């Protein structure tokens, strides 16, 4: 989850719309784990990293599924089938991201209890440190699950977007994407 800071305000509390919002791809993109955090946690705890190339693999599998199983005729039925293909993945990813956010709050509370007990009661501080460590490990696993679920949703979203536009699917090519981005920026008047 990304933290939004409001410059110049120190008493503004941001309402967490991601807890109450309808699960959409836009919401998922707001709350999806930052890959840097994911790989930092993997490195720090020396645990199994997320599946490499998951987004591209799901993109390819979804495109193949659409080609073989979804009605080819444009219209409401096709759109409904495509939405039905993507929505469960988005819902699962949003739910996992929300669970990770709740776990992060539990970690903060456990640390607060530890801080209060430290120096006053050795048994209580040891207990809260154990609780804190257990929650950190659980949150790290949840972070990886949320990241993988969001990668699956993004992969499927790319294939579904091609199908919604009626375009022929093609694998993601980073070089082609960069060339397209550069050609768009050449025509732009921004920065002139």
Secondary structure as UniProt FT lines:
FT   TURN            7..8
FT   HELIX           17..20
FT   HELIX           25..31
FT   HELIX           35..45
FT   TURN            52..53
FT   HELIX           54..69
FT   HELIX           76..117
FT   TURN            118..120
FT   HELIX           122..165
FT   HELIX           174..186
FT   TURN            190..191
//
